[in-house]
Amino acid sequence: MKELIEYIAKGIVESPDQVSVTEELEGDQTVLRLLVAEADMGKVIGRQGRVAQAMRTLLYVAAVKRGVRAVLQIG
């Protein structure tokens, strides 16, 4: 799941070398934290949050397929 988010983010941003995804287990869910360059934050979030929501939807599908819960935080 981490690789999926990293792959999508690197394809969107202008500085793919500054993309960082960390994966932590918090209770019964996995939290993925996506960090990008400040200039690329708007591209990752998208107009009215559409890109971020699409990434969350894809993460949800991947998590359901594995039988786990996952949350994406962008910061």
Distance bins in CASP14 RR format, pairs under 12 A and 6 or more apart:
PFRMAT RR
TARGET T0000
AUTHOR 0000-0000-0000
RMODE 2
METHOD distances of the structure
MODEL  1
1 7 0 0 0 0 0 1 0 0 0 0 0
1 8 0 0 0 0 0 1 0 0 0 0 0
1 21 0 0 0 0 1 0 0 0 0 0 0
1 22 0 0 0 0 0 1 0 0 0 0 0
1 23 1 0 0 1 0 0 0 0 0 0 0
1 29 0 0 0 0 0 1 0 0 0 0 0
1 30 1 0 0 1 0 0 0 0 0 0 0
1 31 0 0 0 0 0 1 0 0 0 0 0
1 32 1 0 0 1 0 0 0 0 0 0 0
1 34 0 0 0 0 0 1 0 0 0 0 0
1 55 0 0 0 0 0 1 0 0 0 0 0
1 56 0 0 0 0 0 1 0 0 0 0 0
1 58 0 0 0 0 1 0 0 0 0 0 0
1 59 1 0 0 1 0 0 0 0 0 0 0
1 60 0 0 0 0 1 0 0 0 0 0 0
1 61 0 0 0 0 0 1 0 0 0 0 0
1 62 1 0 1 0 0 0 0 0 0 0 0
1 63 1 0 0 1 0 0 0 0 0 0 0
1 64 0 0 0 0 0 1 0 0 0 0 0
1 65 0 0 0 0 1 0 0 0 0 0 0
1 66 1 0 0 1 0 0 0 0 0 0 0
1 67 0 0 0 0 0 1 0 0 0 0 0
1 68 0 0 0 0 1 0 0 0 0 0 0
1 69 0 0 0 0 0 1 0 0 0 0 0
1 70 1 0 1 0 0 0 0 0 0 0 0
1 71 0 0 0 0 0 1 0 0 0 0 0
1 72 0 0 0 0 1 0 0 0 0 0 0
2 8 0 0 0 0 0 1 0 0 0 0 0
2 9 0 0 0 0 0 1 0 0 0 0 0
2 19 0 0 0 0 0 1 0 0 0 0 0
2 20 0 0 0 0 0 1 0 0 0 0 0
2 21 1 0 1 0 0 0 0 0 0 0 0
2 22 1 0 0 1 0 0 0 0 0 0 0
2 23 1 0 1 0 0 0 0 0 0 0 0
2 24 0 0 0 0 0 1 0 0 0 0 0
2 30 0 0 0 0 1 0 0 0 0 0 0
2 31 0 0 0 0 0 1 0 0 0 0 0
2 32 1 0 0 1 0 0 0 0 0 0 0
2 33 0 0 0 0 0 1 0 0 0 0 0
2 34 0 0 0 0 1 0 0 0 0 0 0
2 59 0 0 0 0 1 0 0 0 0 0 0
2 62 0 0 0 0 0 1 0 0 0 0 0
2 63 0 0 0 0 0 1 0 0 0 0 0
2 70 0 0 0 0 1 0 0 0 0 0 0
2 72 0 0 0 0 0 1 0 0 0 0 0
3 9 0 0 0 0 0 1 0 0 0 0 0
3 10 0 0 0 0 0 1 0 0 0 0 0
3 19 0 0 0 0 0 1 0 0 0 0 0
3 21 0 0 0 0 1 0 0 0 0 0 0
3 23 0 0 0 0 1 0 0 0 0 0 0
3 32 0 0 0 0 0 1 0 0 0 0 0
3 58 0 0 0 0 0 1 0 0 0 0 0
3 59 0 0 0 0 0 1 0 0 0 0 0
3 62 0 0 0 0 1 0 0 0 0 0 0
4 10 0 0 0 0 0 1 0 0 0 0 0
4 21 0 0 0 0 1 0 0 0 0 0 0
4 23 0 0 0 0 0 1 0 0 0 0 0
4 32 0 0 0 0 1 0 0 0 0 0 0
4 34 0 0 0 0 0 1 0 0 0 0 0
4 54 0 0 0 0 0 1 0 0 0 0 0
4 55 0 0 0 0 1 0 0 0 0 0 0
4 56 0 0 0 0 0 1 0 0 0 0 0
4 57 0 0 0 0 0 1 0 0 0 0 0
4 58 1 0 0 1 0 0 0 0 0 0 0
4 59 1 0 0 1 0 0 0 0 0 0 0
4 60 0 0 0 0 0 1 0 0 0 0 0
4 61 0 0 0 0 1 0 0 0 0 0 0
4 62 1 0 1 0 0 0 0 0 0 0 0
4 63 0 0 0 0 0 1 0 0 0 0 0
4 65 0 0 0 0 0 1 0 0 0 0 0
4 66 0 0 0 0 0 1 0 0 0 0 0
4 70 0 0 0 0 0 1 0 0 0 0 0
4 72 0 0 0 0 0 1 0 0 0 0 0
5 11 0 0 0 0 0 1 0 0 0 0 0
5 12 0 0 0 0 0 1 0 0 0 0 0
5 19 0 0 0 0 1 0 0 0 0 0 0
5 20 0 0 0 0 0 1 0 0 0 0 0
5 21 1 0 1 0 0 0 0 0 0 0 0
5 22 0 0 0 0 0 1 0 0 0 0 0
5 23 0 0 0 0 1 0 0 0 0 0 0
5 30 0 0 0 0 0 1 0 0 0 0 0
5 31 0 0 0 0 0 1 0 0 0 0 0
5 32 1 0 1 0 0 0 0 0 0 0 0
5 33 0 0 0 0 1 0 0 0 0 0 0
5 34 1 0 1 0 0 0 0 0 0 0 0
5 35 0 0 0 0 0 1 0 0 0 0 0
5 36 0 0 0 0 0 1 0 0 0 0 0
5 44 0 0 0 0 0 1 0 0 0 0 0
5 51 0 0 0 0 0 1 0 0 0 0 0
5 52 0 0 0 0 0 1 0 0 0 0 0
5 54 0 0 0 0 0 1 0 0 0 0 0
5 55 1 0 0 1 0 0 0 0 0 0 0
5 56 0 0 0 0 1 0 0 0 0 0 0
5 57 0 0 0 0 0 1 0 0 0 0 0
5 58 0 0 0 0 1 0 0 0 0 0 0
5 59 1 0 0 1 0 0 0 0 0 0 0
5 60 0 0 0 0 0 1 0 0 0 0 0
5 62 0 0 0 0 1 0 0 0 0 0 0
5 63 0 0 0 0 0 1 0 0 0 0 0
5 70 0 0 0 0 1 0 0 0 0 0 0
5 71 0 0 0 0 0 1 0 0 0 0 0
5 72 1 0 0 1 0 0 0 0 0 0 0
5 73 0 0 0 0 0 1 0 0 0 0 0
5 74 0 0 0 0 1 0 0 0 0 0 0
6 12 0 0 0 0 0 1 0 0 0 0 0
6 13 0 0 0 0 0 1 0 0 0 0 0
6 16 0 0 0 0 1 0 0 0 0 0 0
6 17 0 0 0 0 0 1 0 0 0 0 0
6 18 0 0 0 0 0 1 0 0 0 0 0
6 19 1 0 0 1 0 0 0 0 0 0 0
6 20 0 0 0 0 1 0 0 0 0 0 0
6 21 1 0 1 0 0 0 0 0 0 0 0
6 22 0 0 0 0 0 1 0 0 0 0 0
6 23 0 0 0 0 0 1 0 0 0 0 0
6 32 0 0 0 0 1 0 0 0 0 0 0
6 33 0 0 0 0 0 1 0 0 0 0 0
6 34 0 0 0 0 1 0 0 0 0 0 0
6 35 0 0 0 0 0 1 0 0 0 0 0
6 36 0 0 0 0 0 1 0 0 0 0 0
6 44 0 0 0 0 0 1 0 0 0 0 0
6 55 0 0 0 0 0 1 0 0 0 0 0
6 59 0 0 0 0 0 1 0 0 0 0 0
6 72 0 0 0 0 0 1 0 0 0 0 0
7 13 0 0 0 0 0 1 0 0 0 0 0
7 16 0 0 0 0 1 0 0 0 0 0 0
7 19 0 0 0 0 1 0 0 0 0 0 0
7 21 0 0 0 0 1 0 0 0 0 0 0
7 34 0 0 0 0 0 1 0 0 0 0 0
7 55 0 0 0 0 0 1 0 0 0 0 0
7 58 0 0 0 0 0 1 0 0 0 0 0
7 59 0 0 0 0 0 1 0 0 0 0 0
7 62 0 0 0 0 0 1 0 0 0 0 0
8 16 0 0 0 0 0 1 0 0 0 0 0
8 19 0 0 0 0 1 0 0 0 0 0 0
8 21 0 0 0 0 1 0 0 0 0 0 0
8 32 0 0 0 0 0 1 0 0 0 0 0
8 34 0 0 0 0 1 0 0 0 0 0 0
8 36 0 0 0 0 0 1 0 0 0 0 0
8 43 0 0 0 0 0 1 0 0 0 0 0
8 44 0 0 0 0 1 0 0 0 0 0 0
8 51 0 0 0 0 1 0 0 0 0 0 0
8 52 0 0 0 0 0 1 0 0 0 0 0
8 54 0 0 0 0 1 0 0 0 0 0 0
8 55 1 0 1 0 0 0 0 0 0 0 0
8 56 0 0 0 0 0 1 0 0 0 0 0
8 57 0 0 0 0 0 1 0 0 0 0 0
8 58 1 0 0 1 0 0 0 0 0 0 0
8 59 0 0 0 0 1 0 0 0 0 0 0
8 62 0 0 0 0 0 1 0 0 0 0 0
8 72 0 0 0 0 0 1 0 0 0 0 0
8 74 0 0 0 0 0 1 0 0 0 0 0
9 15 0 0 0 0 0 1 0 0 0 0 0
9 16 1 0 0 1 0 0 0 0 0 0 0
9 17 0 0 0 0 0 1 0 0 0 0 0
9 18 0 0 0 0 1 0 0 0 0 0 0
9 19 1 0 1 0 0 0 0 0 0 0 0
9 20 0 0 0 0 1 0 0 0 0 0 0
9 21 1 0 0 1 0 0 0 0 0 0 0
9 32 0 0 0 0 0 1 0 0 0 0 0
9 33 0 0 0 0 0 1 0 0 0 0 0
9 34 1 0 1 0 0 0 0 0 0 0 0
9 35 0 0 0 0 1 0 0 0 0 0 0
9 36 1 0 0 1 0 0 0 0 0 0 0
9 37 0 0 0 0 0 1 0 0 0 0 0
9 40 0 0 0 0 1 0 0 0 0 0 0
9 41 0 0 0 0 0 1 0 0 0 0 0
9 42 0 0 0 0 0 1 0 0 0 0 0
9 43 0 0 0 0 1 0 0 0 0 0 0
9 44 1 0 0 1 0 0 0 0 0 0 0
9 45 0 0 0 0 0 1 0 0 0 0 0
9 46 0 0 0 0 0 1 0 0 0 0 0
9 51 0 0 0 0 1 0 0 0 0 0 0
9 52 0 0 0 0 0 1 0 0 0 0 0
9 54 0 0 0 0 0 1 0 0 0 0 0
9 55 1 0 0 1 0 0 0 0 0 0 0
9 58 0 0 0 0 0 1 0 0 0 0 0
9 59 0 0 0 0 0 1 0 0 0 0 0
9 72 0 0 0 0 0 1 0 0 0 0 0
9 74 0 0 0 0 1 0 0 0 0 0 0
9 75 0 0 0 0 0 1 0 0 0 0 0
10 16 1 1 0 0 0 0 0 0 0 0 0
10 17 0 0 0 0 1 0 0 0 0 0 0
10 18 0 0 0 0 1 0 0 0 0 0 0
10 19 1 0 1 0 0 0 0 0 0 0 0
10 20 0 0 0 0 0 1 0 0 0 0 0
10 21 0 0 0 0 1 0 0 0 0 0 0
10 34 0 0 0 0 0 1 0 0 0 0 0
10 36 0 0 0 0 1 0 0 0 0 0 0
10 37 0 0 0 0 0 1 0 0 0 0 0
10 40 0 0 0 0 0 1 0 0 0 0 0
10 43 0 0 0 0 0 1 0 0 0 0 0
10 44 0 0 0 0 0 1 0 0 0 0 0
11 19 0 0 0 0 1 0 0 0 0 0 0
11 36 0 0 0 0 0 1 0 0 0 0 0
11 40 0 0 0 0 0 1 0 0 0 0 0
11 43 0 0 0 0 1 0 0 0 0 0 0
11 44 0 0 0 0 0 1 0 0 0 0 0
11 51 0 0 0 0 0 1 0 0 0 0 0
11 55 0 0 0 0 0 1 0 0 0 0 0
12 19 0 0 0 0 1 0 0 0 0 0 0
12 34 0 0 0 0 0 1 0 0 0 0 0
12 36 0 0 0 0 1 0 0 0 0 0 0
12 37 0 0 0 0 0 1 0 0 0 0 0
12 40 1 0 0 1 0 0 0 0 0 0 0
12 41 0 0 0 0 0 1 0 0 0 0 0
12 42 0 0 0 0 1 0 0 0 0 0 0
12 43 1 0 1 0 0 0 0 0 0 0 0
12 44 1 0 0 1 0 0 0 0 0 0 0
12 45 0 0 0 0 0 1 0 0 0 0 0
12 46 0 0 0 0 1 0 0 0 0 0 0
12 50 0 0 0 0 0 1 0 0 0 0 0
12 51 1 0 0 1 0 0 0 0 0 0 0
12 52 0 0 0 0 0 1 0 0 0 0 0
12 54 0 0 0 0 0 1 0 0 0 0 0
12 55 0 0 0 0 1 0 0 0 0 0 0
12 74 0 0 0 0 0 1 0 0 0 0 0
13 19 1 0 0 1 0 0 0 0 0 0 0
13 20 0 0 0 0 0 1 0 0 0 0 0
13 34 0 0 0 0 0 1 0 0 0 0 0
13 35 0 0 0 0 0 1 0 0 0 0 0
13 36 1 0 1 0 0 0 0 0 0 0 0
13 37 1 0 0 1 0 0 0 0 0 0 0
13 38 0 0 0 0 0 1 0 0 0 0 0
13 39 0 0 0 0 1 0 0 0 0 0 0
13 40 1 1 0 0 0 0 0 0 0 0 0
13 41 0 0 0 0 1 0 0 0 0 0 0
13 42 0 0 0 0 1 0 0 0 0 0 0
13 43 1 0 1 0 0 0 0 0 0 0 0
13 44 1 0 0 1 0 0 0 0 0 0 0
13 45 0 0 0 0 0 1 0 0 0 0 0
13 46 0 0 0 0 0 1 0 0 0 0 0
13 51 0 0 0 0 0 1 0 0 0 0 0
13 74 0 0 0 0 0 1 0 0 0 0 0
14 36 0 0 0 0 1 0 0 0 0 0 0
14 37 1 0 0 1 0 0 0 0 0 0 0
14 38 0 0 0 0 0 1 0 0 0 0 0
14 39 1 0 0 1 0 0 0 0 0 0 0
14 40 1 0 1 0 0 0 0 0 0 0 0
14 41 0 0 0 0 0 1 0 0 0 0 0
14 42 0 0 0 0 0 1 0 0 0 0 0
14 43 1 0 0 1 0 0 0 0 0 0 0
14 44 0 0 0 0 0 1 0 0 0 0 0
15 35 0 0 0 0 0 1 0 0 0 0 0
15 36 1 0 0 1 0 0 0 0 0 0 0
15 37 1 0 1 0 0 0 0 0 0 0 0
15 38 0 0 0 0 1 0 0 0 0 0 0
15 39 1 0 0 1 0 0 0 0 0 0 0
15 40 1 0 1 0 0 0 0 0 0 0 0
15 41 0 0 0 0 0 1 0 0 0 0 0
15 43 0 0 0 0 0 1 0 0 0 0 0
15 44 0 0 0 0 0 1 0 0 0 0 0
16 36 0 0 0 0 1 0 0 0 0 0 0
16 37 0 0 0 0 1 0 0 0 0 0 0
16 40 0 0 0 0 1 0 0 0 0 0 0
16 43 0 0 0 0 0 1 0 0 0 0 0
16 44 0 0 0 0 0 1 0 0 0 0 0
17 36 0 0 0 0 0 1 0 0 0 0 0
17 37 0 0 0 0 1 0 0 0 0 0 0
17 40 0 0 0 0 0 1 0 0 0 0 0
18 34 0 0 0 0 0 1 0 0 0 0 0
18 35 1 0 0 1 0 0 0 0 0 0 0
18 36 1 0 0 1 0 0 0 0 0 0 0
18 37 1 0 1 0 0 0 0 0 0 0 0
18 38 0 0 0 0 1 0 0 0 0 0 0
18 39 0 0 0 0 1 0 0 0 0 0 0
18 40 1 0 0 1 0 0 0 0 0 0 0
18 41 0 0 0 0 0 1 0 0 0 0 0
18 44 0 0 0 0 0 1 0 0 0 0 0
19 33 0 0 0 0 0 1 0 0 0 0 0
19 34 1 0 0 1 0 0 0 0 0 0 0
19 35 1 0 0 1 0 0 0 0 0 0 0
19 36 1 0 1 0 0 0 0 0 0 0 0
19 37 0 0 0 0 1 0 0 0 0 0 0
19 40 0 0 0 0 1 0 0 0 0 0 0
19 41 0 0 0 0 0 1 0 0 0 0 0
19 43 0 0 0 0 0 1 0 0 0 0 0
19 44 0 0 0 0 1 0 0 0 0 0 0
19 74 0 0 0 0 0 1 0 0 0 0 0
19 75 0 0 0 0 0 1 0 0 0 0 0
20 32 0 0 0 0 0 1 0 0 0 0 0
20 33 0 0 0 0 1 0 0 0 0 0 0
20 34 1 0 0 1 0 0 0 0 0 0 0
20 35 1 0 1 0 0 0 0 0 0 0 0
20 36 1 0 0 1 0 0 0 0 0 0 0
20 37 0 0 0 0 0 1 0 0 0 0 0
20 40 0 0 0 0 0 1 0 0 0 0 0
20 44 0 0 0 0 0 1 0 0 0 0 0
20 74 0 0 0 0 0 1 0 0 0 0 0
20 75 0 0 0 0 0 1 0 0 0 0 0
21 30 0 0 0 0 0 1 0 0 0 0 0
21 31 0 0 0 0 0 1 0 0 0 0 0
21 32 1 0 1 0 0 0 0 0 0 0 0
21 33 1 0 0 1 0 0 0 0 0 0 0
21 34 1 0 1 0 0 0 0 0 0 0 0
21 35 1 0 0 1 0 0 0 0 0 0 0
21 36 0 0 0 0 1 0 0 0 0 0 0
21 44 0 0 0 0 0 1 0 0 0 0 0
21 55 0 0 0 0 0 1 0 0 0 0 0
21 59 0 0 0 0 0 1 0 0 0 0 0
21 70 0 0 0 0 0 1 0 0 0 0 0
21 72 0 0 0 0 1 0 0 0 0 0 0
21 73 0 0 0 0 0 1 0 0 0 0 0
21 74 0 0 0 0 0 1 0 0 0 0 0
21 75 0 0 0 0 0 1 0 0 0 0 0
22 30 0 0 0 0 0 1 0 0 0 0 0
22 31 0 0 0 0 1 0 0 0 0 0 0
22 32 1 0 0 1 0 0 0 0 0 0 0
22 33 1 0 1 0 0 0 0 0 0 0 0
22 34 0 0 0 0 1 0 0 0 0 0 0
22 35 1 0 0 1 0 0 0 0 0 0 0
22 72 0 0 0 0 0 1 0 0 0 0 0
22 73 0 0 0 0 1 0 0 0 0 0 0
22 75 0 0 0 0 0 1 0 0 0 0 0
23 29 0 0 0 0 0 1 0 0 0 0 0
23 30 1 0 0 1 0 0 0 0 0 0 0
23 31 1 0 0 1 0 0 0 0 0 0 0
23 32 1 0 1 0 0 0 0 0 0 0 0
23 33 0 0 0 0 1 0 0 0 0 0 0
23 34 0 0 0 0 0 1 0 0 0 0 0
23 59 0 0 0 0 0 1 0 0 0 0 0
23 63 0 0 0 0 0 1 0 0 0 0 0
23 68 0 0 0 0 0 1 0 0 0 0 0
23 70 0 0 0 0 1 0 0 0 0 0 0
23 71 0 0 0 0 0 1 0 0 0 0 0
23 72 0 0 0 0 0 1 0 0 0 0 0
23 73 0 0 0 0 0 1 0 0 0 0 0
24 30 1 0 0 1 0 0 0 0 0 0 0
24 31 1 0 1 0 0 0 0 0 0 0 0
24 32 0 0 0 0 1 0 0 0 0 0 0
24 33 1 0 0 1 0 0 0 0 0 0 0
24 70 0 0 0 0 0 1 0 0 0 0 0
24 71 0 0 0 0 0 1 0 0 0 0 0
24 73 0 0 0 0 1 0 0 0 0 0 0
25 31 1 0 0 1 0 0 0 0 0 0 0
25 32 0 0 0 0 0 1 0 0 0 0 0
25 68 0 0 0 0 1 0 0 0 0 0 0
25 69 0 0 0 0 0 1 0 0 0 0 0
25 70 0 0 0 0 0 1 0 0 0 0 0
25 71 0 0 0 0 0 1 0 0 0 0 0
26 32 0 0 0 0 0 1 0 0 0 0 0
26 33 0 0 0 0 0 1 0 0 0 0 0
26 69 0 0 0 0 1 0 0 0 0 0 0
26 70 0 0 0 0 0 1 0 0 0 0 0
26 71 0 0 0 0 1 0 0 0 0 0 0
26 73 0 0 0 0 0 1 0 0 0 0 0
27 68 0 0 0 0 0 1 0 0 0 0 0
27 69 0 0 0 0 1 0 0 0 0 0 0
27 71 0 0 0 0 0 1 0 0 0 0 0
28 63 0 0 0 0 0 1 0 0 0 0 0
28 67 0 0 0 0 0 1 0 0 0 0 0
28 68 0 0 0 0 1 0 0 0 0 0 0
28 69 1 0 0 1 0 0 0 0 0 0 0
28 70 0 0 0 0 0 1 0 0 0 0 0
28 71 0 0 0 0 0 1 0 0 0 0 0
29 59 0 0 0 0 0 1 0 0 0 0 0
29 60 0 0 0 0 0 1 0 0 0 0 0
29 63 0 0 0 0 1 0 0 0 0 0 0
29 67 0 0 0 0 0 1 0 0 0 0 0
29 68 1 0 0 1 0 0 0 0 0 0 0
29 69 1 1 0 0 0 0 0 0 0 0 0
29 70 1 0 0 1 0 0 0 0 0 0 0
29 71 1 0 1 0 0 0 0 0 0 0 0
29 72 0 0 0 0 0 1 0 0 0 0 0
29 73 0 0 0 0 0 1 0 0 0 0 0
30 59 0 0 0 0 1 0 0 0 0 0 0
30 60 0 0 0 0 0 1 0 0 0 0 0
30 62 0 0 0 0 0 1 0 0 0 0 0
30 63 1 0 0 1 0 0 0 0 0 0 0
30 66 0 0 0 0 1 0 0 0 0 0 0
30 67 0 0 0 0 0 1 0 0 0 0 0
30 68 1 0 1 0 0 0 0 0 0 0 0
30 69 1 0 0 1 0 0 0 0 0 0 0
30 70 1 0 1 0 0 0 0 0 0 0 0
30 71 1 0 0 1 0 0 0 0 0 0 0
30 72 0 0 0 0 1 0 0 0 0 0 0
30 73 0 0 0 0 0 1 0 0 0 0 0
31 59 0 0 0 0 0 1 0 0 0 0 0
31 63 0 0 0 0 0 1 0 0 0 0 0
31 68 0 0 0 0 0 1 0 0 0 0 0
31 69 0 0 0 0 1 0 0 0 0 0 0
31 70 1 0 0 1 0 0 0 0 0 0 0
31 71 1 0 1 0 0 0 0 0 0 0 0
31 72 0 0 0 0 1 0 0 0 0 0 0
31 73 1 0 0 1 0 0 0 0 0 0 0
31 74 0 0 0 0 0 1 0 0 0 0 0
32 55 0 0 0 0 1 0 0 0 0 0 0
32 56 0 0 0 0 1 0 0 0 0 0 0
32 58 0 0 0 0 0 1 0 0 0 0 0
32 59 1 0 0 1 0 0 0 0 0 0 0
32 60 0 0 0 0 0 1 0 0 0 0 0
32 62 0 0 0 0 0 1 0 0 0 0 0
32 63 0 0 0 0 1 0 0 0 0 0 0
32 68 0 0 0 0 0 1 0 0 0 0 0
32 69 0 0 0 0 0 1 0 0 0 0 0
32 70 1 0 0 1 0 0 0 0 0 0 0
32 71 1 0 0 1 0 0 0 0 0 0 0
32 72 1 0 1 0 0 0 0 0 0 0 0
32 73 1 0 0 1 0 0 0 0 0 0 0
32 74 0 0 0 0 1 0 0 0 0 0 0
32 75 0 0 0 0 0 1 0 0 0 0 0
33 70 0 0 0 0 0 1 0 0 0 0 0
33 71 0 0 0 0 1 0 0 0 0 0 0
33 72 0 0 0 0 1 0 0 0 0 0 0
33 73 1 0 1 0 0 0 0 0 0 0 0
33 74 1 0 0 1 0 0 0 0 0 0 0
33 75 1 0 0 1 0 0 0 0 0 0 0
34 40 0 0 0 0 0 1 0 0 0 0 0
34 41 0 0 0 0 0 1 0 0 0 0 0
34 44 1 0 0 1 0 0 0 0 0 0 0
34 45 0 0 0 0 0 1 0 0 0 0 0
34 51 0 0 0 0 0 1 0 0 0 0 0
34 52 0 0 0 0 1 0 0 0 0 0 0
34 55 1 0 0 1 0 0 0 0 0 0 0
34 56 0 0 0 0 0 1 0 0 0 0 0
34 59 0 0 0 0 0 1 0 0 0 0 0
34 71 0 0 0 0 0 1 0 0 0 0 0
34 72 1 0 0 1 0 0 0 0 0 0 0
34 73 1 0 0 1 0 0 0 0 0 0 0
34 74 1 0 1 0 0 0 0 0 0 0 0
34 75 1 0 0 1 0 0 0 0 0 0 0
35 41 0 0 0 0 1 0 0 0 0 0 0
35 44 0 0 0 0 1 0 0 0 0 0 0
35 72 0 0 0 0 0 1 0 0 0 0 0
35 73 0 0 0 0 1 0 0 0 0 0 0
35 74 0 0 0 0 1 0 0 0 0 0 0
35 75 1 0 1 0 0 0 0 0 0 0 0
36 42 0 0 0 0 1 0 0 0 0 0 0
36 43 0 0 0 0 1 0 0 0 0 0 0
36 44 1 0 1 0 0 0 0 0 0 0 0
36 45 0 0 0 0 1 0 0 0 0 0 0
36 46 0 0 0 0 0 1 0 0 0 0 0
36 51 0 0 0 0 0 1 0 0 0 0 0
36 52 0 0 0 0 0 1 0 0 0 0 0
36 55 0 0 0 0 0 1 0 0 0 0 0
36 74 1 0 0 1 0 0 0 0 0 0 0
36 75 1 0 0 1 0 0 0 0 0 0 0
37 43 0 0 0 0 1 0 0 0 0 0 0
37 44 0 0 0 0 1 0 0 0 0 0 0
37 75 0 0 0 0 0 1 0 0 0 0 0
38 44 0 0 0 0 0 1 0 0 0 0 0
38 75 0 0 0 0 1 0 0 0 0 0 0
40 46 0 0 0 0 0 1 0 0 0 0 0
40 51 0 0 0 0 0 1 0 0 0 0 0
40 74 0 0 0 0 0 1 0 0 0 0 0
40 75 0 0 0 0 0 1 0 0 0 0 0
41 49 0 0 0 0 0 1 0 0 0 0 0
41 51 0 0 0 0 0 1 0 0 0 0 0
41 52 0 0 0 0 0 1 0 0 0 0 0
41 74 1 0 0 1 0 0 0 0 0 0 0
41 75 1 0 0 1 0 0 0 0 0 0 0
42 48 0 0 0 0 0 1 0 0 0 0 0
42 49 0 0 0 0 1 0 0 0 0 0 0
42 50 0 0 0 0 0 1 0 0 0 0 0
42 51 0 0 0 0 1 0 0 0 0 0 0
42 52 0 0 0 0 1 0 0 0 0 0 0
42 74 0 0 0 0 1 0 0 0 0 0 0
42 75 0 0 0 0 0 1 0 0 0 0 0
43 49 0 0 0 0 0 1 0 0 0 0 0
43 50 0 0 0 0 0 1 0 0 0 0 0
43 51 1 0 0 1 0 0 0 0 0 0 0
43 52 0 0 0 0 0 1 0 0 0 0 0
43 55 0 0 0 0 0 1 0 0 0 0 0
43 74 0 0 0 0 0 1 0 0 0 0 0
44 50 0 0 0 0 0 1 0 0 0 0 0
44 51 1 0 0 1 0 0 0 0 0 0 0
44 52 1 0 0 1 0 0 0 0 0 0 0
44 53 0 0 0 0 0 1 0 0 0 0 0
44 54 0 0 0 0 0 1 0 0 0 0 0
44 55 1 0 0 1 0 0 0 0 0 0 0
44 56 0 0 0 0 0 1 0 0 0 0 0
44 72 0 0 0 0 0 1 0 0 0 0 0
44 73 0 0 0 0 0 1 0 0 0 0 0
44 74 1 0 0 1 0 0 0 0 0 0 0
44 75 0 0 0 0 1 0 0 0 0 0 0
45 51 1 0 0 1 0 0 0 0 0 0 0
45 52 1 0 1 0 0 0 0 0 0 0 0
45 53 0 0 0 0 1 0 0 0 0 0 0
45 54 0 0 0 0 0 1 0 0 0 0 0
45 55 0 0 0 0 1 0 0 0 0 0 0
45 56 0 0 0 0 0 1 0 0 0 0 0
45 72 0 0 0 0 0 1 0 0 0 0 0
45 74 1 0 0 1 0 0 0 0 0 0 0
45 75 0 0 0 0 1 0 0 0 0 0 0
46 52 1 0 0 1 0 0 0 0 0 0 0
46 53 0 0 0 0 1 0 0 0 0 0 0
46 54 0 0 0 0 1 0 0 0 0 0 0
46 55 0 0 0 0 1 0 0 0 0 0 0
46 74 0 0 0 0 0 1 0 0 0 0 0
47 53 0 0 0 0 0 1 0 0 0 0 0
47 54 0 0 0 0 0 1 0 0 0 0 0
48 54 0 0 0 0 0 1 0 0 0 0 0
49 55 0 0 0 0 1 0 0 0 0 0 0
49 56 0 0 0 0 1 0 0 0 0 0 0
49 57 0 0 0 0 0 1 0 0 0 0 0
49 74 0 0 0 0 1 0 0 0 0 0 0
50 56 0 0 0 0 0 1 0 0 0 0 0
50 57 0 0 0 0 0 1 0 0 0 0 0
51 57 0 0 0 0 0 1 0 0 0 0 0
51 58 0 0 0 0 0 1 0 0 0 0 0
51 72 0 0 0 0 0 1 0 0 0 0 0
51 74 0 0 0 0 1 0 0 0 0 0 0
52 58 0 0 0 0 0 1 0 0 0 0 0
52 59 0 0 0 0 0 1 0 0 0 0 0
52 72 1 0 0 1 0 0 0 0 0 0 0
52 73 0 0 0 0 0 1 0 0 0 0 0
52 74 1 0 1 0 0 0 0 0 0 0 0
52 75 0 0 0 0 0 1 0 0 0 0 0
53 59 0 0 0 0 0 1 0 0 0 0 0
53 60 0 0 0 0 0 1 0 0 0 0 0
53 72 0 0 0 0 1 0 0 0 0 0 0
53 74 0 0 0 0 0 1 0 0 0 0 0
54 60 0 0 0 0 0 1 0 0 0 0 0
54 61 0 0 0 0 0 1 0 0 0 0 0
54 72 0 0 0 0 0 1 0 0 0 0 0
55 61 0 0 0 0 0 1 0 0 0 0 0
55 62 0 0 0 0 0 1 0 0 0 0 0
55 70 0 0 0 0 0 1 0 0 0 0 0
55 71 0 0 0 0 0 1 0 0 0 0 0
55 72 1 0 0 1 0 0 0 0 0 0 0
55 73 0 0 0 0 0 1 0 0 0 0 0
55 74 0 0 0 0 1 0 0 0 0 0 0
56 62 0 0 0 0 0 1 0 0 0 0 0
56 63 0 0 0 0 0 1 0 0 0 0 0
56 70 0 0 0 0 1 0 0 0 0 0 0
56 71 0 0 0 0 1 0 0 0 0 0 0
56 72 1 0 1 0 0 0 0 0 0 0 0
56 73 0 0 0 0 1 0 0 0 0 0 0
56 74 0 0 0 0 1 0 0 0 0 0 0
57 63 0 0 0 0 0 1 0 0 0 0 0
57 64 0 0 0 0 0 1 0 0 0 0 0
57 70 0 0 0 0 0 1 0 0 0 0 0
57 72 0 0 0 0 1 0 0 0 0 0 0
58 64 0 0 0 0 0 1 0 0 0 0 0
58 65 0 0 0 0 0 1 0 0 0 0 0
58 70 0 0 0 0 0 1 0 0 0 0 0
58 72 0 0 0 0 1 0 0 0 0 0 0
59 65 0 0 0 0 0 1 0 0 0 0 0
59 66 0 0 0 0 0 1 0 0 0 0 0
59 68 0 0 0 0 0 1 0 0 0 0 0
59 69 0 0 0 0 0 1 0 0 0 0 0
59 70 1 0 1 0 0 0 0 0 0 0 0
59 71 1 0 0 1 0 0 0 0 0 0 0
59 72 1 0 1 0 0 0 0 0 0 0 0
59 73 0 0 0 0 0 1 0 0 0 0 0
59 74 0 0 0 0 0 1 0 0 0 0 0
60 66 0 0 0 0 0 1 0 0 0 0 0
60 67 0 0 0 0 0 1 0 0 0 0 0
60 68 0 0 0 0 0 1 0 0 0 0 0
60 69 0 0 0 0 1 0 0 0 0 0 0
60 70 1 0 0 1 0 0 0 0 0 0 0
60 71 0 0 0 0 1 0 0 0 0 0 0
60 72 0 0 0 0 1 0 0 0 0 0 0
61 67 0 0 0 0 0 1 0 0 0 0 0
61 68 0 0 0 0 0 1 0 0 0 0 0
61 70 0 0 0 0 1 0 0 0 0 0 0
62 68 0 0 0 0 1 0 0 0 0 0 0
62 69 0 0 0 0 0 1 0 0 0 0 0
62 70 1 0 0 1 0 0 0 0 0 0 0
62 72 0 0 0 0 0 1 0 0 0 0 0
63 69 1 0 0 1 0 0 0 0 0 0 0
63 70 1 1 0 0 0 0 0 0 0 0 0
63 71 0 0 0 0 1 0 0 0 0 0 0
63 72 0 0 0 0 1 0 0 0 0 0 0
64 70 0 0 0 0 1 0 0 0 0 0 0
END
